[in-house]
Amino acid sequence: MMETPLPELEAILLVGGQGTRLRPLTLGTPKPLLPTAGVPFLAHQLARARSFGVRRIVFATSYRAEMFSEAFGDGAAFGLSLEYMTEETPLGTGGAIRNAAEALSSDPDAPVLVLNGDILSGHDIRDQVDMHVAGGAAVTLHLTEVEDPSRFGCVPTDDEGRVTAFLEKTPNPVTNRINAGCYVFTRSVIDTIPAGEVVSVERETFPSLIEDGALVLGYADASYWLDVGTPAAFVQGSRDLVLGRLVSPALPGPTGDFLALPGAMVSAEAKVGGGSVIGARATVESGAQVSGSVLGDDCVIHSGAVVVDSVVGIGARVDCGAVLREVVVGDGAVVGPGNELLAGSRVWPGIVLPECAVRFSSDL
């Protein structure tokens, strides 16, 4: 396949969602800014996009929009030029893309990359763009295979890679190949999306393009892919980045069993591993066990506490003998001694659980 030069490739980054499935982590912080493997989640996407030739990115923002420009500014730190377009009211995926496109400078026939702000992917973005350009497609969708396609947009293709249908979250999927949330649009196709209206590319734009006979291609591959929309997936994404299962130029340290940020204090007598992140100035005392978890800045894990596959928020405290497995603890919360919190438990910010307030078993 002939490579196309990509020095001026532009992208739109969709970051307008409220991240309700990740509450309470997203009560004060948009999902794409949550600390993931030591940096805001989007830092990994920005660094990867830059490595594939993207030079300018337009953020499509809505929820807490100002926080994105505060976090990333003009993009110079990433070798990027960043612009910010805010929707006063949420416009759906299609409306967001159309609104953000007002800040693009691409020619009508140029490829425009569209990224979703809650996806970790190891696929070759350049290869997807090359396929799009070489095929003369209207849109080229990144496709991946999952065990349960009913939760995603199901995308069947023919032998030539042409998308034949777009079945959004159907209970009886015809294929396990799904929409992986990274698109390449020909610039002029974005302009056909109605401006200022609520539009879903998944339910409206893609199906209507297919129905009208436009060429919609599927770029299928089997590389690393993860939707980080749930607490379990968010923890997995951070863990996989620290362990090196997905390479990220933004990782602020070497890959390994755990990543300790500046000022973190981890006792030599603590057991820490499984791709955990220990936040800046956080403390893990002797006899504590931390595995596969994300510990926020300034939090404290006391002796004898066990934290597995969990998130402990900024400034939170987990006292002696407390056990957390697949749990989210909000900023500033305190899990008192002897509490036992298991899969799916969520402690809201500032909440103090007294000693043995919550147990899933009777033994102490």
C-alpha positions as CSV (number, residue, x, y, z in Angstrom):
1,M,0.0,0.0,0.0
2,M,1.4,3.4,-1.0
3,E,2.2,5.6,2.0
4,T,0.8,9.1,2.0
5,P,2.8,11.9,3.6
6,L,1.1,13.0,6.8
7,P,3.0,16.1,8.0
8,E,-0.2,18.2,8.3
9,L,-2.6,15.5,9.4
10,E,-5.4,17.0,11.5
11,A,-7.5,15.2,14.1
12,I,-10.7,15.8,16.1
13,L,-10.7,14.4,19.6
14,L,-14.2,13.7,21.1
15,V,-14.1,14.5,24.8
16,G,-17.6,15.8,25.6
17,G,-19.0,12.9,27.7
18,Q,-19.7,13.1,31.4
19,G,-18.2,9.7,32.3
20,T,-21.2,8.7,34.5
21,R,-20.1,5.1,34.6
22,L,-16.9,6.1,36.4
23,R,-18.5,8.1,39.2
24,P,-17.4,9.2,41.7
25,L,-14.0,9.6,39.9
26,T,-15.6,11.9,37.3
27,L,-17.6,14.2,39.7
28,G,-15.0,16.8,39.4
29,T,-12.8,15.6,36.6
30,P,-13.7,14.7,33.0
31,K,-13.0,11.0,32.3
32,P,-10.3,11.8,29.7
33,L,-8.3,13.7,32.3
34,L,-8.3,11.0,35.0
35,P,-4.7,10.1,36.0
36,T,-3.9,6.9,34.1
37,A,-0.4,5.4,34.4
38,G,0.9,8.6,36.0
39,V,-0.5,11.2,33.5
40,P,-3.9,12.4,32.3
41,F,-5.5,9.7,30.2
42,L,-5.5,11.9,27.1
43,A,-1.7,12.4,27.3
44,H,-1.3,8.8,26.1
45,Q,-3.6,9.5,23.1
46,L,-1.9,12.8,22.2
47,A,1.5,11.2,22.3
48,R,0.5,8.3,20.2
49,A,-1.3,10.5,17.7
50,R,1.9,12.6,17.4
51,S,4.0,9.5,16.8
52,F,1.8,8.7,13.7
53,G,2.1,12.1,12.1
54,V,-0.7,14.1,13.6
55,R,0.3,17.7,14.1
56,R,-2.9,19.5,14.9
57,I,-5.9,18.3,17.1
58,V,-9.2,20.0,17.7
59,F,-10.8,19.1,21.0
60,A,-14.6,18.6,20.8
61,T,-15.5,19.6,24.4
62,S,-18.7,20.0,26.4
63,Y,-18.5,18.8,30.1
64,R,-16.1,20.9,32.1
65,A,-14.6,22.1,28.9
66,E,-12.2,24.6,30.5
67,M,-10.3,21.9,32.2
68,F,-8.9,20.5,28.9
69,S,-7.2,23.8,27.9
70,E,-5.9,24.2,31.5
71,A,-4.4,20.7,31.2
72,F,-2.9,20.8,27.8
73,G,-2.7,24.5,26.7
74,D,-1.6,25.0,23.1
75,G,-0.1,21.5,22.9
76,A,3.5,22.6,22.5
77,A,4.6,20.2,25.2
78,F,3.4,17.3,23.0
79,G,4.8,18.8,19.7
80,L,1.2,19.5,18.7
81,S,-1.0,22.5,17.9
82,L,-4.3,22.2,19.9
83,E,-7.6,24.0,19.4
84,Y,-10.7,23.8,21.6
85,M,-14.3,23.9,20.3
86,T,-17.0,23.7,22.9
87,E,-20.7,22.7,22.5
88,E,-23.0,24.8,24.6
89,T,-25.4,21.8,24.6
90,P,-24.2,18.3,23.8
91,L,-24.7,17.5,20.1
92,G,-24.0,13.8,19.9
93,T,-20.9,12.3,18.2
94,G,-21.9,13.6,14.7
95,G,-22.8,17.1,15.9
96,A,-19.6,17.3,17.9
97,I,-17.5,16.3,14.9
98,R,-19.3,18.9,12.7
99,N,-18.9,21.6,15.3
100,A,-15.2,20.9,15.9
101,A,-14.6,20.8,12.1
102,E,-15.1,24.6,12.0
103,A,-11.6,24.9,13.4
104,L,-10.0,22.6,10.8
105,S,-7.8,24.0,8.0
106,S,-7.7,20.8,5.8
107,D,-8.7,20.8,2.1
108,P,-12.0,19.2,1.2
109,D,-10.4,16.0,0.0
110,A,-7.9,15.6,2.9
111,P,-8.2,12.8,5.5
112,V,-9.3,13.9,9.0
113,L,-8.7,11.6,11.9
114,V,-11.4,11.3,14.6
115,L,-10.5,9.9,18.0
116,N,-12.7,9.0,21.0
117,G,-11.4,10.3,24.3
118,D,-12.1,7.0,26.2
119,I,-10.3,4.5,24.0
120,L,-6.8,3.0,24.5
121,S,-5.7,1.4,21.2
122,G,-2.4,0.0,19.9
123,H,-3.4,0.0,16.2
124,D,-1.4,1.6,13.5
125,I,-3.1,5.0,12.8
126,R,-1.0,5.7,9.8
127,D,-1.9,2.4,8.2
128,Q,-5.6,3.2,8.7
129,V,-5.1,6.6,7.1
130,D,-3.2,5.1,4.2
131,M,-6.0,2.5,3.6
132,H,-8.5,5.4,3.6
133,V,-6.6,7.5,1.1
134,A,-5.7,4.6,-1.2
135,G,-9.3,3.4,-1.3
136,G,-10.8,6.8,-1.9
137,A,-13.2,6.2,0.9
138,A,-15.7,8.5,2.5
139,V,-15.0,7.1,5.9
140,T,-12.7,4.4,7.2
141,L,-13.6,2.8,10.6
142,H,-11.2,1.1,12.9
143,L,-12.7,-2.3,13.7
144,T,-11.7,-4.8,16.5
145,E,-13.1,-8.1,17.6
146,V,-14.6,-8.6,21.1
147,E,-16.1,-11.5,23.0
148,D,-19.4,-9.7,23.6
149,P,-20.3,-7.5,20.6
150,S,-23.8,-6.8,21.9
151,R,-22.5,-3.8,24.0
152,F,-21.0,-2.1,20.9
153,G,-21.7,-1.1,17.4
154,C,-21.6,-4.3,15.3
155,V,-19.9,-3.8,11.8
156,P,-20.1,-6.5,9.2
157,T,-17.8,-6.1,6.1
158,D,-17.6,-7.8,2.7
159,D,-14.5,-9.6,1.3
160,E,-13.1,-6.2,0.0
161,G,-13.3,-4.6,3.5
162,R,-16.4,-2.5,2.6
163,V,-18.7,-2.0,5.5
164,T,-22.2,-3.4,4.6
165,A,-24.1,-2.3,7.7
166,F,-23.7,-0.5,11.0
167,L,-25.8,-2.2,13.7
168,E,-25.6,-0.1,16.9
169,K,-25.7,-2.2,20.0
170,T,-27.9,-5.0,18.7
171,P,-28.9,-7.9,21.0
172,N,-28.2,-10.5,18.2
173,P,-24.9,-9.4,16.6
174,V,-24.1,-10.9,13.2
175,T,-20.4,-10.5,13.8
176,N,-18.0,-10.0,16.8
177,R,-16.3,-7.2,14.8
178,I,-17.2,-3.9,16.3
179,N,-16.7,-0.2,15.9
180,A,-13.5,0.6,17.8
181,G,-14.1,4.4,17.9
182,C,-11.3,5.7,15.6
183,Y,-12.5,7.1,12.2
184,V,-10.9,8.6,9.2
185,F,-13.2,11.0,7.4
186,T,-12.7,12.7,4.1
187,R,-13.0,16.4,5.1
188,S,-15.9,17.1,2.7
189,V,-18.0,14.3,4.2
190,I,-17.9,16.0,7.6
191,D,-19.5,19.0,6.0
192,T,-22.5,17.0,5.1
193,I,-23.4,16.5,8.8
194,P,-26.1,19.1,9.7
195,A,-24.5,21.9,11.7
196,G,-25.8,22.8,15.2
197,E,-28.0,19.7,15.4
198,V,-27.9,16.6,17.6
199,V,-26.5,13.8,15.3
200,S,-25.1,10.4,16.1
201,V,-22.6,9.1,13.6
202,E,-23.2,5.6,14.8
203,R,-27.0,5.7,14.3
204,E,-27.4,8.3,11.6
205,T,-24.3,9.3,9.6
206,F,-22.7,5.9,9.0
207,P,-25.9,4.0,8.1
208,S,-27.0,6.8,5.8
209,L,-23.6,6.9,4.0
210,I,-23.8,3.1,3.5
211,E,-27.4,3.4,2.3
212,D,-26.5,6.1,-0.2
213,G,-23.7,3.9,-1.7
214,A,-20.8,5.9,-0.3
215,L,-17.6,3.9,0.2
216,V,-17.2,3.1,3.9
217,L,-14.2,0.9,4.7
218,G,-13.4,-1.2,7.7
219,Y,-9.8,-1.2,9.0
220,A,-9.7,-4.4,11.0
221,D,-6.9,-5.4,13.2
222,A,-6.2,-7.5,16.4
223,S,-3.9,-5.1,18.3
224,Y,-4.5,-3.9,21.9
225,W,-7.9,-2.2,22.3
226,L,-9.8,-1.1,25.4
227,D,-12.8,1.1,26.2
228,V,-12.0,2.5,29.6
229,G,-15.5,3.6,30.5
230,T,-16.0,1.5,33.6
231,P,-13.9,1.4,36.8
232,A,-12.6,-2.1,36.1
233,A,-11.6,-1.1,32.6
234,F,-10.0,2.1,33.7
235,V,-7.9,0.2,36.3
236,Q,-7.0,-2.3,33.6
237,G,-5.9,0.4,31.2
238,S,-3.6,2.0,33.7
239,R,-2.2,-1.4,34.7
240,D,-1.5,-2.5,31.1
241,L,0.3,0.8,30.3
242,V,2.6,0.4,33.4
243,L,3.3,-3.3,32.6
244,G,4.1,-2.4,29.0
245,R,1.2,-4.4,27.4
246,L,0.5,-1.2,25.4
247,V,3.4,1.1,24.6
248,S,2.9,4.8,25.3
249,P,5.4,7.6,24.7
250,A,3.7,9.5,27.5
251,L,4.5,7.0,30.3
252,P,6.4,9.0,32.9
253,G,8.9,6.3,33.8
254,P,10.0,2.8,32.8
255,T,7.5,-0.1,32.5
256,G,7.6,-2.6,35.3
257,D,5.7,-4.0,38.3
258,F,4.7,-0.6,39.5
259,L,5.2,3.1,38.8
260,A,6.0,5.4,41.7
261,L,5.5,9.2,41.0
262,P,7.7,11.9,42.5
263,G,7.6,12.0,46.3
264,A,5.9,8.6,46.7
265,M,7.0,6.6,49.7
266,V,6.8,2.9,49.4
267,S,8.1,0.8,52.3
268,A,10.5,-1.9,51.4
269,E,8.3,-4.2,53.6
270,A,5.2,-3.5,51.5
271,K,4.1,-5.7,48.6
272,V,3.4,-3.5,45.6
273,G,3.1,-4.8,42.0
274,G,0.7,-5.9,39.3
275,G,1.1,-2.6,37.3
276,S,0.1,-0.3,40.2
277,V,0.6,3.4,40.2
278,I,1.6,5.1,43.4
279,G,0.6,8.8,43.2
280,A,2.9,11.7,44.0
281,R,3.6,12.0,47.7
282,A,1.4,8.9,48.4
283,T,2.5,6.5,51.2
284,V,2.4,2.8,51.3
285,E,3.4,1.5,54.7
286,S,5.2,-1.7,55.7
287,G,3.0,-4.8,55.5
288,A,0.5,-3.2,53.1
289,Q,-0.4,-5.0,49.9
290,V,-1.1,-3.1,46.7
291,S,-1.7,-4.9,43.4
292,G,-3.0,-3.7,40.0
293,S,-4.3,-0.5,41.5
294,V,-4.3,3.3,40.9
295,L,-3.3,5.3,44.1
296,G,-4.0,9.0,43.9
297,D,-1.6,11.7,45.0
298,D,-1.2,12.2,48.7
299,C,-3.2,9.1,49.7
300,V,-2.1,6.8,52.5
301,I,-2.3,3.0,52.6
302,H,-1.6,1.9,56.2
303,S,0.1,-1.3,57.4
304,G,-1.9,-4.4,56.9
305,A,-4.3,-2.9,54.3
306,V,-4.9,-4.8,51.1
307,V,-5.8,-2.9,47.9
308,V,-6.3,-5.0,44.8
309,D,-7.5,-3.8,41.3
310,S,-8.9,-0.6,42.9
311,V,-8.7,3.2,42.6
312,V,-7.9,5.2,45.8
313,G,-8.6,8.9,45.3
314,I,-6.4,11.9,46.0
315,G,-5.7,12.4,49.7
316,A,-7.8,9.3,50.6
317,R,-6.8,6.9,53.4
318,V,-7.1,3.2,53.8
319,D,-6.5,2.1,57.4
320,C,-5.0,-1.0,58.9
321,G,-6.7,-4.3,58.1
322,A,-9.0,-2.8,55.5
323,V,-9.5,-4.9,52.3
324,L,-10.4,-3.3,48.9
325,R,-10.9,-5.5,45.9
326,E,-12.2,-3.9,42.6
327,V,-13.3,-0.8,44.5
328,V,-13.4,2.9,43.9
329,V,-12.6,5.2,46.8
330,G,-13.2,8.9,46.1
331,D,-10.9,11.8,46.9
332,G,-10.4,12.5,50.6
333,A,-12.5,9.5,51.7
334,V,-11.4,7.3,54.7
335,V,-11.8,3.6,54.8
336,G,-11.5,2.7,58.5
337,P,-9.9,-0.4,60.0
338,G,-11.4,-3.7,59.3
339,N,-13.7,-2.7,56.5
340,E,-14.0,-5.2,53.6
341,L,-15.2,-3.7,50.3
342,L,-15.6,-6.0,47.3
343,A,-16.3,-5.8,43.6
344,G,-18.3,-2.8,42.5
345,S,-18.2,-0.9,45.8
346,R,-17.9,2.9,45.4
347,V,-17.1,5.3,48.3
348,W,-18.0,8.9,47.5
349,P,-15.5,11.7,48.1
350,G,-15.1,12.8,51.7
351,I,-17.0,9.9,53.2
352,V,-15.6,8.4,56.4
353,L,-16.3,4.7,56.9
354,P,-15.9,3.9,60.7
355,E,-14.1,0.7,61.8
356,C,-15.8,-2.5,60.4
357,A,-18.7,-0.4,58.9
358,V,-18.9,-2.6,55.8
359,R,-18.1,-6.3,55.7
360,F,-18.7,-9.1,53.1
361,S,-17.6,-11.8,55.5
362,S,-17.8,-12.4,59.2
363,D,-14.2,-13.2,60.0
364,L,-11.8,-10.5,60.9
